[in-house]
Amino acid sequence: MENNIIMLEDENGCMVEFETIDVFELDGVTYFALIEVLPDEQDNDEVLIMKVEGDIESEEAELVMVEDEAQLEAAFAEFLKRDEEMNGEE
């Protein structure tokens, strides 16, 4: 996936830049796997999983935190599986 950068507002109202590293569907819900963009000298391996609320094709859609722990774990497991498959193909 190319560098797909999105801006999200954090809990303090500050805009934070994230790179979309994967978008996938699980149980009828679309999820985004994101990594915060940090200065060049800093590495970041912390993945943020967010879900799309609303119709992804409309302007009404928004990314929201996954509040349900079981849903978050299932989505993260799916992301890891997809990541492993993608890295195995290289």
Rosetta constraint file for C-alpha pairs under 8 A:
AtomPair CA 1 CA 21 HARMONIC 6.53 0.50
AtomPair CA 1 CA 22 HARMONIC 7.19 0.50
AtomPair CA 3 CA 19 HARMONIC 6.39 0.50
AtomPair CA 3 CA 20 HARMONIC 7.15 0.50
AtomPair CA 3 CA 21 HARMONIC 7.98 0.50
AtomPair CA 4 CA 19 HARMONIC 5.51 0.50
AtomPair CA 4 CA 20 HARMONIC 5.30 0.50
AtomPair CA 4 CA 21 HARMONIC 7.69 0.50
AtomPair CA 5 CA 17 HARMONIC 6.68 0.50
AtomPair CA 5 CA 18 HARMONIC 5.57 0.50
AtomPair CA 5 CA 19 HARMONIC 4.52 0.50
AtomPair CA 5 CA 20 HARMONIC 6.22 0.50
AtomPair CA 6 CA 17 HARMONIC 5.91 0.50
AtomPair CA 6 CA 18 HARMONIC 5.38 0.50
AtomPair CA 6 CA 19 HARMONIC 6.38 0.50
AtomPair CA 6 CA 20 HARMONIC 7.31 0.50
AtomPair CA 7 CA 15 HARMONIC 6.11 0.50
AtomPair CA 7 CA 16 HARMONIC 5.52 0.50
AtomPair CA 7 CA 17 HARMONIC 4.67 0.50
AtomPair CA 7 CA 18 HARMONIC 6.18 0.50
AtomPair CA 8 CA 15 HARMONIC 5.52 0.50
AtomPair CA 8 CA 16 HARMONIC 5.33 0.50
AtomPair CA 8 CA 17 HARMONIC 6.55 0.50
AtomPair CA 8 CA 18 HARMONIC 7.40 0.50
AtomPair CA 9 CA 13 HARMONIC 5.50 0.50
AtomPair CA 9 CA 14 HARMONIC 5.42 0.50
AtomPair CA 9 CA 15 HARMONIC 4.50 0.50
AtomPair CA 9 CA 16 HARMONIC 6.06 0.50
AtomPair CA 10 CA 14 HARMONIC 5.47 0.50
AtomPair CA 10 CA 15 HARMONIC 6.35 0.50
AtomPair CA 10 CA 16 HARMONIC 6.71 0.50
AtomPair CA 16 CA 36 HARMONIC 7.35 0.50
AtomPair CA 17 CA 36 HARMONIC 5.98 0.50
AtomPair CA 17 CA 37 HARMONIC 5.57 0.50
AtomPair CA 18 CA 34 HARMONIC 5.96 0.50
AtomPair CA 18 CA 35 HARMONIC 5.39 0.50
AtomPair CA 18 CA 36 HARMONIC 4.26 0.50
AtomPair CA 18 CA 37 HARMONIC 5.21 0.50
AtomPair CA 19 CA 34 HARMONIC 5.51 0.50
AtomPair CA 19 CA 35 HARMONIC 5.32 0.50
AtomPair CA 19 CA 36 HARMONIC 6.27 0.50
AtomPair CA 19 CA 37 HARMONIC 6.27 0.50
AtomPair CA 20 CA 32 HARMONIC 6.72 0.50
AtomPair CA 20 CA 33 HARMONIC 5.97 0.50
AtomPair CA 20 CA 34 HARMONIC 4.64 0.50
AtomPair CA 20 CA 35 HARMONIC 6.71 0.50
AtomPair CA 21 CA 32 HARMONIC 7.70 0.50
AtomPair CA 21 CA 33 HARMONIC 5.63 0.50
AtomPair CA 21 CA 34 HARMONIC 5.66 0.50
AtomPair CA 21 CA 35 HARMONIC 7.07 0.50
AtomPair CA 22 CA 32 HARMONIC 5.90 0.50
AtomPair CA 22 CA 33 HARMONIC 5.06 0.50
AtomPair CA 22 CA 34 HARMONIC 7.27 0.50
AtomPair CA 22 CA 79 HARMONIC 7.66 0.50
AtomPair CA 23 CA 30 HARMONIC 7.05 0.50
AtomPair CA 23 CA 31 HARMONIC 5.67 0.50
AtomPair CA 23 CA 32 HARMONIC 4.58 0.50
AtomPair CA 23 CA 33 HARMONIC 6.28 0.50
AtomPair CA 24 CA 30 HARMONIC 5.66 0.50
AtomPair CA 24 CA 31 HARMONIC 5.41 0.50
AtomPair CA 24 CA 32 HARMONIC 6.69 0.50
AtomPair CA 24 CA 79 HARMONIC 7.85 0.50
AtomPair CA 25 CA 29 HARMONIC 5.39 0.50
AtomPair CA 25 CA 30 HARMONIC 4.31 0.50
AtomPair CA 25 CA 31 HARMONIC 6.03 0.50
AtomPair CA 26 CA 30 HARMONIC 6.51 0.50
AtomPair CA 26 CA 31 HARMONIC 7.56 0.50
AtomPair CA 26 CA 75 HARMONIC 6.97 0.50
AtomPair CA 26 CA 78 HARMONIC 7.74 0.50
AtomPair CA 29 CA 51 HARMONIC 6.98 0.50
AtomPair CA 29 CA 52 HARMONIC 7.05 0.50
AtomPair CA 30 CA 51 HARMONIC 5.79 0.50
AtomPair CA 30 CA 52 HARMONIC 5.53 0.50
AtomPair CA 30 CA 56 HARMONIC 7.92 0.50
AtomPair CA 31 CA 49 HARMONIC 6.69 0.50
AtomPair CA 31 CA 50 HARMONIC 5.63 0.50
AtomPair CA 31 CA 51 HARMONIC 4.29 0.50
AtomPair CA 31 CA 52 HARMONIC 6.10 0.50
AtomPair CA 31 CA 75 HARMONIC 7.37 0.50
AtomPair CA 32 CA 49 HARMONIC 5.76 0.50
AtomPair CA 32 CA 50 HARMONIC 5.31 0.50
AtomPair CA 32 CA 51 HARMONIC 6.11 0.50
AtomPair CA 32 CA 52 HARMONIC 7.65 0.50
AtomPair CA 33 CA 47 HARMONIC 6.34 0.50
AtomPair CA 33 CA 48 HARMONIC 5.72 0.50
AtomPair CA 33 CA 49 HARMONIC 4.73 0.50
AtomPair CA 33 CA 50 HARMONIC 6.66 0.50
AtomPair CA 33 CA 79 HARMONIC 7.31 0.50
AtomPair CA 34 CA 47 HARMONIC 5.62 0.50
AtomPair CA 34 CA 48 HARMONIC 5.00 0.50
AtomPair CA 34 CA 49 HARMONIC 6.34 0.50
AtomPair CA 34 CA 50 HARMONIC 7.81 0.50
AtomPair CA 35 CA 44 HARMONIC 7.10 0.50
AtomPair CA 35 CA 45 HARMONIC 7.19 0.50
AtomPair CA 35 CA 46 HARMONIC 6.35 0.50
AtomPair CA 35 CA 47 HARMONIC 5.17 0.50
AtomPair CA 35 CA 48 HARMONIC 6.17 0.50
AtomPair CA 36 CA 44 HARMONIC 7.14 0.50
AtomPair CA 36 CA 46 HARMONIC 7.83 0.50
AtomPair CA 36 CA 47 HARMONIC 7.97 0.50
AtomPair CA 37 CA 44 HARMONIC 7.79 0.50
AtomPair CA 38 CA 42 HARMONIC 6.03 0.50
AtomPair CA 38 CA 43 HARMONIC 7.20 0.50
AtomPair CA 38 CA 44 HARMONIC 7.14 0.50
AtomPair CA 49 CA 65 HARMONIC 7.37 0.50
AtomPair CA 49 CA 66 HARMONIC 7.26 0.50
AtomPair CA 49 CA 72 HARMONIC 7.35 0.50
AtomPair CA 49 CA 75 HARMONIC 7.41 0.50
AtomPair CA 49 CA 76 HARMONIC 6.89 0.50
AtomPair CA 50 CA 63 HARMONIC 6.01 0.50
AtomPair CA 50 CA 64 HARMONIC 5.58 0.50
AtomPair CA 50 CA 65 HARMONIC 4.99 0.50
AtomPair CA 50 CA 66 HARMONIC 5.81 0.50
AtomPair CA 51 CA 63 HARMONIC 5.50 0.50
AtomPair CA 51 CA 64 HARMONIC 5.52 0.50
AtomPair CA 51 CA 65 HARMONIC 6.45 0.50
AtomPair CA 51 CA 66 HARMONIC 6.25 0.50
AtomPair CA 52 CA 56 HARMONIC 6.63 0.50
AtomPair CA 52 CA 61 HARMONIC 6.40 0.50
AtomPair CA 52 CA 62 HARMONIC 5.58 0.50
AtomPair CA 52 CA 63 HARMONIC 4.69 0.50
AtomPair CA 52 CA 64 HARMONIC 6.35 0.50
AtomPair CA 53 CA 61 HARMONIC 5.58 0.50
AtomPair CA 53 CA 62 HARMONIC 5.40 0.50
AtomPair CA 53 CA 63 HARMONIC 6.20 0.50
AtomPair CA 53 CA 64 HARMONIC 6.65 0.50
AtomPair CA 54 CA 58 HARMONIC 7.80 0.50
AtomPair CA 54 CA 60 HARMONIC 6.37 0.50
AtomPair CA 54 CA 61 HARMONIC 4.56 0.50
AtomPair CA 54 CA 62 HARMONIC 6.77 0.50
AtomPair CA 55 CA 60 HARMONIC 6.94 0.50
AtomPair CA 55 CA 61 HARMONIC 5.41 0.50
AtomPair CA 56 CA 60 HARMONIC 7.93 0.50
AtomPair CA 56 CA 61 HARMONIC 5.29 0.50
AtomPair CA 56 CA 62 HARMONIC 7.89 0.50
AtomPair CA 57 CA 61 HARMONIC 7.36 0.50
AtomPair CA 66 CA 71 HARMONIC 7.14 0.50
AtomPair CA 66 CA 72 HARMONIC 5.80 0.50
AtomPair CA 67 CA 71 HARMONIC 7.95 0.50
AtomPair CA 67 CA 72 HARMONIC 7.35 0.50
AtomPair CA 68 CA 72 HARMONIC 6.16 0.50
AtomPair CA 69 CA 73 HARMONIC 6.12 0.50
AtomPair CA 70 CA 74 HARMONIC 6.16 0.50
AtomPair CA 71 CA 75 HARMONIC 6.13 0.50
AtomPair CA 72 CA 76 HARMONIC 6.05 0.50
AtomPair CA 73 CA 77 HARMONIC 6.08 0.50
AtomPair CA 74 CA 78 HARMONIC 6.23 0.50
AtomPair CA 75 CA 79 HARMONIC 6.20 0.50
AtomPair CA 76 CA 80 HARMONIC 6.20 0.50
AtomPair CA 77 CA 81 HARMONIC 6.19 0.50
AtomPair CA 78 CA 82 HARMONIC 6.15 0.50
AtomPair CA 79 CA 83 HARMONIC 5.98 0.50
AtomPair CA 80 CA 84 HARMONIC 6.04 0.50
AtomPair CA 81 CA 85 HARMONIC 6.25 0.50
AtomPair CA 82 CA 86 HARMONIC 6.14 0.50
AtomPair CA 83 CA 87 HARMONIC 6.09 0.50
AtomPair CA 84 CA 88 HARMONIC 5.95 0.50
AtomPair CA 85 CA 89 HARMONIC 6.42 0.50
AtomPair CA 86 CA 90 HARMONIC 6.92 0.50
